């Protein structure tokens, strides 16, 4: 179990992790719909709700979605009973202008789904290793309006012994950087925070 020095932190954040070992136990329709219901209530710019999910549970449909994954991801994700592809709608419905916040908002929907999975006793693992062009071909989703963000495997935690030997040692919750590595207080008595943040001055928002 991971721990935090902040006792008021919701334990869900510490319990959630991204395993690769899944069992063959199926997920109920109610559980699947509850996952997407959690994502549905995520915040978004102008309440556009730009996330879209395509999912598969049957053997044939799962194999089709799994085929977009890199070989290294496919060899463990193929045991998960639920495979999801998350898309971002990159155009505002109201104005048809580009929505530069769509990916950010879809990320919040993914986190909502992942935390709900943890609450249900499930595990979820999002992957970026996939063939994007193949995703559009298989699903029929229009790449001129949508961007495929991640392929997500969901299921019950399985036996690490089912994983390829090279992955077994990694089958544990990962740690995180400290707050001082990711959070910087902005103060008016300093000219720049670049001495604390590892980015160039011209990348800072003025």
Number of C-alpha atoms within 10 A of each C-alpha: 6 12 12 10 6 7 8 7 11 9 12 13 14 14 14 20 19 18 23 28 26 25 16 14 13 13 16 9 10 8 14 17 11 16 23 18 15 18 25 16 14 19 15 19 14 9 10 17 21 23 27 19 17 13 18 17 18 11 11 10 12 19 15 15 23 25 16 22 23 14 13 11 17 17 14 18 26 21 22 27 21 22 28 20 22 22 24 24 25 21 19 19 13 8 8 10 10 13 17 13 18 24 20 14 21 26 20 18 27 25 18 20 24 27 23 23 23 18 14 13 11 18 25 28 19 20 17 14 15 20 13 16 11 14 22 16 12 12 13 9 15 12 16 9 14 19 21 24 20 23 26 22 26 28 25 24 19 18 13 19 11 15 18 13 10 7 15 15 10 12 16 13 14 10 10 8 7 8 8 9 11 9 10 11 6 10 9 6 6 7 9 14 15 13 10 12 14 9 11 9 13 8 8 11 5 6
